[in-house]
């Protein structure tokens, strides 16, 4: 009688994947630690200007953001295209800035208040009229530390070309 | 023995990877890795009353930078490109007109600044100037000071100013900053070419 060999013996053994969860967990923990939750939904489009003399904002808890730029495409039917200010999650007018700063300052602890920094995240095409108005409101609200949010250019020569 | 056979069966951990992947993808999507960077500036405090007699500064100690609504630069009554601004500003600050600055390397031009301590850069823009241009001008002016400080640090201490540790070299940084104090004054914007 012919001997029928079992097929099982020829099949490749399965790759041991028991270490896969460990690897994935490692990645997961890395991202959990490195992550900063997006706090606001940007309603304005912001293409930051470029600069070389930039400093890092050290403590995020001390920073309050003011966004300025043209409303994004989906908001344009309602709000038009002219640049607007965004505070937290909503469009705002220039008169809201001062109360916003006061409100944000209240949230911070007593010793942190003098170190509060306002980060202005504005699109590079925004006219200075709007930015000057914001700055005036900040001065009135006694928020004097500001930061013009900008990007490090990949190529320094691009800074001087007329396009940007 | 019969007891051994009744040991608790192992829990199937095959789907563990799936759960971990799900969490991983969630964090990948929500994560923002951008670190916030920008040019730090300090605004002057707001005062209701107009200061009656502002300090008198000699014309030669003021370096005027005007930016119009077409993003063009007028520096010391001269039309220049943004790429020339840093050099012009450095020449002005480092001019050493009265000879009191021992570390300056300026040309001692009589119509330019007396010394770095007296030199003031006055910046005025139009309401129609673009924010991008404004940041560029600010950047060049700050860079002019930083470059001078860098040179000074190299000569006096033999190390780079930009590479100094803010805690360790606290006193040196302070000393360099008094050698070249940053004096950039901003005027209220004009509204000509709206």
Contacts between the chains, C-beta under 8 A, distances in Angstrom:
chain1	res1	chain2	res2	distance
A	17	B	17	7.3
A	18	B	13	7.6
A	20	B	17	4.7
A	21	B	13	7.0
A	21	B	16	4.3
A	21	B	17	4.6
A	21	B	20	5.5
A	24	B	17	5.7
A	24	B	20	4.1
A	24	B	21	5.7
A	24	B	24	5.9
A	25	B	20	5.3
A	27	B	24	5.6
A	28	B	20	5.6
A	28	B	23	5.4
A	28	B	24	4.5
A	28	B	27	6.6
A	31	B	24	6.5
A	31	B	27	3.9
A	31	B	28	6.1
A	31	B	31	5.8
A	32	B	27	5.8
A	34	B	31	6.8
A	34	B	33	7.0
A	35	B	27	5.4
A	35	B	30	6.6
A	35	B	31	4.2
A	35	B	32	7.8
A	36	B	31	7.4
A	36	B	32	5.8
A	37	B	30	6.2
A	38	B	30	6.5
A	38	B	32	5.5
A	49	B	131	6.4
A	49	B	132	4.3
A	49	B	135	4.0
A	49	B	136	6.9
A	50	B	132	8.0
A	50	B	135	7.8
A	50	B	136	7.7
A	51	B	38	7.5
A	51	B	39	5.6
A	51	B	135	5.6
A	51	B	136	7.1
A	51	B	138	7.5
A	51	B	139	4.0
A	52	B	139	6.1
A	52	B	143	6.3
A	53	B	39	6.1
A	53	B	139	5.3
A	53	B	142	4.3
A	53	B	143	5.0
A	53	B	146	5.9
A	54	B	37	4.4
A	54	B	38	5.6
A	54	B	39	5.9
A	55	B	37	6.7
A	55	B	38	7.2
A	55	B	39	7.4
A	55	B	40	5.3
A	56	B	35	6.1
A	56	B	36	7.2
A	56	B	37	5.5
A	57	B	35	7.8
A	57	B	36	4.3
A	57	B	37	7.0
A	57	B	38	7.0
A	60	B	36	7.3
A	63	B	36	6.8
A	68	B	131	7.9
A	117	B	40	7.8
A	119	B	36	6.4
A	119	B	38	6.4
A	120	B	38	8.0
A	122	B	131	5.0
A	123	B	131	6.9
A	124	B	130	6.4
A	124	B	131	5.5
A	124	B	132	2.9
A	124	B	135	7.2
A	125	B	130	5.8
A	125	B	131	7.2
A	125	B	132	6.7
A	126	B	130	7.1
A	126	B	131	4.4
A	127	B	127	6.4
A	127	B	128	5.6
A	127	B	129	6.9
A	127	B	130	6.4
A	127	B	131	7.2
A	128	B	125	5.2
A	128	B	126	6.9
A	128	B	127	5.8
A	128	B	128	7.2
A	128	B	129	4.3
A	128	B	130	7.2
A	128	B	131	6.1
A	128	B	134	5.4
A	128	B	189	5.9
A	129	B	127	3.4
A	129	B	128	6.9
A	129	B	189	7.0
A	129	B	191	7.5
A	129	B	194	7.9
A	131	B	131	5.5
A	131	B	134	7.1
A	132	B	127	6.6
A	132	B	188	7.6
A	132	B	189	4.9
A	135	B	43	6.2
A	136	B	46	7.7
A	138	B	43	6.2
A	139	B	43	5.1
A	139	B	44	6.9
A	139	B	45	6.7
A	139	B	46	4.0
A	140	B	46	4.9
A	142	B	45	7.2
A	142	B	46	7.4
A	143	B	43	7.9
A	144	B	42	5.6
A	144	B	43	4.5
A	144	B	44	7.6
A	144	B	45	6.4
A	145	B	40	7.4
A	145	B	42	6.2
A	145	B	43	8.0
A	146	B	40	7.6
A	146	B	41	5.4
A	146	B	42	7.4
A	146	B	43	6.0
A	147	B	36	7.8
A	147	B	38	4.2
A	147	B	39	6.8
A	147	B	40	5.3
A	147	B	41	7.3
A	148	B	38	5.0
A	148	B	39	4.6
A	148	B	41	6.7
A	148	B	135	5.4
A	148	B	138	6.8
A	149	B	36	6.4
A	149	B	37	7.3
A	149	B	38	4.1
A	150	B	37	6.9
A	150	B	38	5.1
A	150	B	39	6.2
A	150	B	135	5.7
A	150	B	139	7.7
A	151	B	37	7.3
A	152	B	37	6.7
A	159	B	82	8.0
A	159	B	136	6.7
A	159	B	139	7.8
A	160	B	81	7.4
A	160	B	82	5.7
A	160	B	83	4.2
A	164	B	132	6.5
